[in-house]
């Protein structure tokens, strides 16, 4: 069963997937970090224009933030030892495909780097 996410969850998950901090998003929106944090918690208190700006920063369609398409399906599973895993099924639009490839390449580089650190120990 798919967990339903609200708009705030969608924004947070997309922001984290991009590696953006709340401070970064706040700076891009010309608001304080506290105001941005509040926006993720209660997006219904923001304007449509602000949501459009967030979509632009996150490089997604506004409809993705609203959760009206199954572009992102994230489910958190509790595992032994307190670790969490996230399953992400992505059906990217044509302009998002390049973003995901860059993200995947960056993560692969990070894995290689971390494995190198592990070997040195």
C-alpha positions in Angstrom: 0.0 0.0 0.0 1.4 3.4 -1.0 1.8 6.0 1.7 0.1 9.2 0.7 2.2 12.3 1.0 0.9 15.8 1.4 2.3 18.8 -0.5 4.8 19.6 2.4 6.1 16.0 2.3 6.5 16.1 -1.5 8.4 19.4 -1.2 10.7 18.0 1.5 11.3 14.7 -0.3 12.1 16.5 -3.5 14.4 19.0 -1.7 16.3 16.2 0.0 16.6 14.2 -3.2 18.3 17.2 -4.8 20.6 17.6 -1.8 19.2 21.1 -1.0 19.0 22.4 2.6 16.2 24.4 4.0 18.6 27.4 4.2 19.4 27.1 0.5 15.7 27.0 -0.4 14.9 29.9 1.8 17.7 32.0 0.2 16.4 31.2 -3.3 12.9 32.2 -2.2 14.2 35.3 -0.3 12.6 34.2 3.0 14.1 33.1 6.3 14.9 29.5 7.0 12.2 29.5 9.7 9.6 30.7 7.2 10.7 28.0 4.8 10.5 25.3 7.5 7.0 26.5 8.3 6.1 26.3 4.6 7.1 22.6 4.5 5.0 21.9 7.6 1.9 23.9 6.5 2.1 24.5 2.7 -1.6 25.3 2.7 -0.6 28.7 4.2 1.5 29.7 1.2 0.6 31.1 -2.2 0.3 29.4 -5.5 3.1 31.7 -6.8 5.4 30.6 -4.0 4.6 26.9 -4.9 5.4 27.6 -8.5 8.8 29.2 -7.5 9.6 26.1 -5.4 8.8 23.9 -8.4 11.2 25.9 -10.5 14.0 25.7 -7.9 13.4 21.9 -7.6 13.2 21.6 -11.4 9.9 19.8 -11.4 6.4 20.5 -12.6 4.0 22.1 -10.1 1.7 19.1 -10.5 4.5 17.0 -9.0 4.5 19.1 -5.8 0.8 18.8 -5.6 1.1 15.0 -5.7 -1.2 14.7 -8.7 1.0 12.3 -10.6 3.0 9.2 -9.5 6.4 10.7 -10.4 7.8 10.0 -6.9 6.7 7.1 -4.8 8.7 7.0 -1.6 8.1 4.5 1.1 10.2 4.3 4.3 10.8 0.9 5.8 12.1 0.3 9.3 14.9 -2.1 9.3 16.7 -3.8 12.2 19.3 -1.5 13.7 17.2 1.6 13.2 18.3 2.1 9.6 15.8 3.5 7.1 15.6 2.7 3.4 13.8 4.6 0.8 12.3 3.1 -2.3 11.9 5.6 -5.2 10.1 4.6 -8.3 10.6 7.4 -10.8 8.8 8.1 -14.1 10.6 11.2 -15.1 9.4 13.7 -17.7 11.9 14.4 -20.5 13.4 17.4 -18.8 13.8 15.6 -15.5 15.7 12.6 -17.0 18.9 14.6 -17.2 18.6 15.7 -13.6 18.2 12.1 -12.4 21.2 11.0 -14.4 23.3 13.7 -12.8 22.1 12.7 -9.4 22.8 9.1 -10.1 26.3 9.9 -11.3 27.0 12.1 -8.2 25.8 9.3 -6.0 28.0 6.7 -7.8 31.0 9.0 -7.3 30.2 9.4 -3.6 30.0 5.6 -3.3 33.5 5.2 -4.9 34.9 7.8 -2.7 33.4 6.3 0.5 34.6 2.8 -0.4 38.1 4.3 -0.9 38.0 5.8 2.6 36.8 2.4 4.0 39.7 0.6 2.3 42.2 3.0 3.8 41.0 2.1 7.3 
